[in-house]
Amino acid sequence: MNKTIKMFLISATVGVIGGQAATHFWSGDSKADHQAVAAEKDIAHAESQGEIQTNMSHNKNKHEEPKQGTKQQESNNANLVFPKQSETGKKGSDGLILVNDQNSPLVVVNKERKLSSSYVPKNLRIPNVKFPFEEKVEKKYIQDVAATALEEMFKAAEKDGMHLFGVSGYRSYERQTQIYKNNVKTMGQKEADAVSAVPGTSEHQTGLSIDISSQSANFELEQKFGATPEGKWVAEHAHEHGFIIRYPEGKTDITGYTYEPWHIRYVGKEHATYIYENGLTLEEATR
């Protein structure tokens, strides 16, 4: 018999985040986004002329309780459920599905499913982990629940002699729009669509994802990170702390992205473990 787990969502007022943008460690939702860093320098230069603030204090998004009667996919664990994609969104006039579970740690955001332009996650904060840059910029922030889990994971990695670094976490809808428009201007529509996410479809907007790297990978967001000792450790242990490799190898036709060993997504320990042990993607687990 299916049992519904009520998800406890965190709410708090988040202060305005400001800071001059760094020009060196911008990351995207795919390897192609990382390759588009040159195009982003123009935006970063503009930002450097004055402090840019992200509106996080006036976020009016409310937590969304699971709808009564919603069917959910049952796993091998009778108490573990995944919300079905077919019941967590509605297709809009632009052909994309606007998700209705934006505050869920299991929300599926991809090239076909988007967040609203006004969505700003609750309780964003900077995790107490190392970054390869000092600036207090937007991309250092992630949701509190993910930040706590990341801190625990990095400590566990340190105990095993692995030194991990955060590179790029939360990205606002406005920031993604800047990146996308700049890419369209410099590359053309077709190439821009290939190298950057359409605003609203970036997982970074959820505040549950973060790109990580290591000194052994030169702090780069490249597939070579997966072959480093740190990358291998993350692949083996991330689920123990509630994270999954969001875009695993050999799943491009399902996720829409090539292998990204650096891009991890918080879903909670039980769900992450189920996904890891069954070799699934978030898309497959929520079908």
N, C-alpha and C positions, 0 to 999 in steps of 0.2 A: 504494500500500500504506500502511495506517495505521501511523504510528509514534507510540509513546507517550512523551510527555515526562514525565520524573519531576520532580515539583515539589519544590523544596528549601524546606523549611519551617524557620522559625526558632524555636528553643526557648530559653527562659531563665527564670529565676525573676524574677517581677515583684514589687516591693515593694508594700506596702500604700499605697494612695492615700487621703489624707484631705483634707478641706478643707471649709470652709463654702460652701454652694451660693449662687451668685448668683441674683438674682431676675429678671434682665433678659434674658439671651440664650439661654434654653432653646429648643431647636428640636426638631421632630418629624420623622417620616418623610414628612410631607405638609404642604401649606400649612395644612390644617386643624389639624394638630398645633401649628403656630405660632400659630394663632388661639386655641388652648386655653391660652395662657400664663397667663391670669388664674386658671384652675383650679389651675395648678401653684404659684401663689404661696403657697397654704396649706402645701404640702409644703416649699417653700423656707424658709418661716418656721419650720417645725418643725425643719428641718435647722440653721437658724441658732442654735438654742438649744444646740447641742452638736456637736462634730465628728463627721461621719459618715465611716466608713472603708469602702472597698470591698475585699473579700477577693480579692486578686490573688496573694498570696504562696503560697497553698495550692492553686493550680490544678493539677489532676492530669490535665488533658486531654493525651493523647498525639498526636503527629503521625500522620496517617493516610496511609500509602502507597497509591497507586492499586492497586486489586485486579487481580491478574493475570487477563488474559482479558477485562477490561472493555472493552466497545465504546465508541468515542469518535467524535465528529463531526469529520470532516476538513475543513479550510478550503482556500482556494486555495493556501496555503503548505503543502507536503507535510509540513513539520515542525511545523505548528501544529495542536493539537487542543483541543477543548472537551469536557469530560465531559458525558455525557447526563444530563438530570434524572431520567429513568426509572430510572437505575442508581445514583443518588446519594441515595436516601432511601426511607423506607418509611412508609406511612400508618398513623397511630395511631388509637386509639379516639375521639379528639377530632375526627377527620376531617382533621387537618393532617398533612403529611408531615414526619417528623423526618429531617433531613439527616444523612448519614453521612460527609460530607466537610467537617466544620466548619472544619478548618484550611487548606482549600484557598483560594487567592486567587480562585478562580472559583466559590466556593460561592454558590448561589442561595438567598437568603432573601427571602421575600415573604409576602403574605397567605395563601398556601397552604402554604408551606414554612417550618419553624421550626428554631431552634437549641435545644439542651437547656437546661434551667433552670440547670444547673451550668457551662455553658460560659463560660469567660473566656479571651480570646485571649492568646497568648504575647507577651512583649516589648513591652508597652505603654509608650510614652513620650510626652512632650510635644514636638512638633516645634518647631524653632527658627524660628517664624514669628510674625507679629503677631496678637494677639487684641484685641477691643475691650473687654476687661476684664482685671483684674490677678489675680483670685483663682486659686489653684491647685486647680481643681476637676476632677472626673472627666471632664467633656466636653472637656477640653483634650487628653486622651490619645488616641492611635491606635497601631496596630501599627507597629513599628520600620520595616519595609519600606515602609509607606505614608508614614510620617513623613519618611523620607529622600527619597522621590519628591516629597512635597509641598514640602519645602524647595527642591528643585531647580526645581520649577515656579514657586514664588513668586519665586525669584531671576530666572528667565527673564522673568517678568512685569514685574519691576522694571526690567529692562534695556529693556523696551519701554514704560516709563512707566506701567505698570499697578500699582496698589497694592491687593493682596488681603489679606484678613483671615480667619483661622480663626474659626468661631463655635461649632460643636458637633460633636464627634467621637464617641468611645466612650460608650456608655450601657449600664450593667449591666442584667442581667435584673431585679435587685431594684429599680433605679431606674425601669425601665419599668413594673414592677408597681405601684409607688407612683403613678405618673402615671395609669396605666389605672384603678386602683381609685378614685382621687380623681375622675376624670372620670365614672365610673359613678355615684358618689355625688352629684355636683353636676349632672350632665346627664341621667342615665338611660342604660341599656344601649345603646339604639339610637344615640343621639347620640355616646356614648363610642366606639362601634365606628367611627363615621364620622370622628372627629377624632384618634384615637390608635391605635397599633398594639397588638395583643394581645401580651402578654409572650412573648418568644421569636421573634416575627416581625419585629422591628425590625432593619434592616440595621446600625444603629449598634452593636448588640451584637457584630458581627463585628470591630470595630476597624479595618475597612478603608474605612469611609465617613466623610466629614466634610462638614459644611455650611460654605460659605464665603460671604463677601459683601464689600462695599466701602463706603467712606465715601460714595461717590456714590449708594449705595442705602440710606444711613442705617444700614448694618450690619444691615438687615432681611433676613429670609428670605422674599422675595416674588418673584413672577414678573417684576417690574420690573427685577430684577437682570440678567436675560437681555438687556435692552435697553441696559444701560450699557456703556461701553467695556470695562470689566473683564469683564463677563459675556460679551460677544462674544469677547473674547480667550480666555477659558476654554473656550468652546464650540469654538473653532478649534484650540487648542493643548493641551488637557488630555491627549489621547491620546499626545502626544509624551513625556509623563512617566508614562504608565501608568494614567491615570485616564479614566473615561467619565462622561458625564452620565447618571446612573443612571435618571432618569425624564424622557426627552426628550419634546418636544412631539408631540402626535398619536399617542401610544402608550399612552394610559390604559387601553384595553381589554386590553392585553398586560401591563403592569406593575402595574395596579391603582391607580396614583397619577397625579394630574394633573401637568402640566409643572412640574418643579422644577430650574431652571437652577443653583441653588445647591448641590444635593446631588451630590457627586462620589464615585465609588467606585474604589478601586484594584484593577486586575486584571492589571497588568503591561503593558509597552510593546507587545509584539507583539499580544497579545489585544485591547488597547485600540485599537490602530491598525486591526486587522481589523474590529472592531465599528464604529468611526467611519467607515471607508471604505465599509462596506457598509450603513450606515444602520440598524444593528440595535440591539436591546436585549439585555441579558444573557440574558433568557428565550429570545429567538429564537435566539441563538447556541448555546444549550445544549439545544435540542430534539432 
